């Protein structure tokens, strides 16, 4: 079983390898490095906007869940995290 820190690293490496494979297939088909790098820069530039949007959405969903289902912490109980 993978540890709590090891699985995100493994997932990141798998996604990175998948990205390299897709870019390699794209290059093998079209042989246009300039086109690949233009879109790669555009994709990297948009990552920050994606992170912002996902963060705001997840924060809002967690806030709404907390209002609907507040954590049950009473005397003598510890926070589970």
Beta strands, then each sheet from edge to edge (+ up, - down):
end
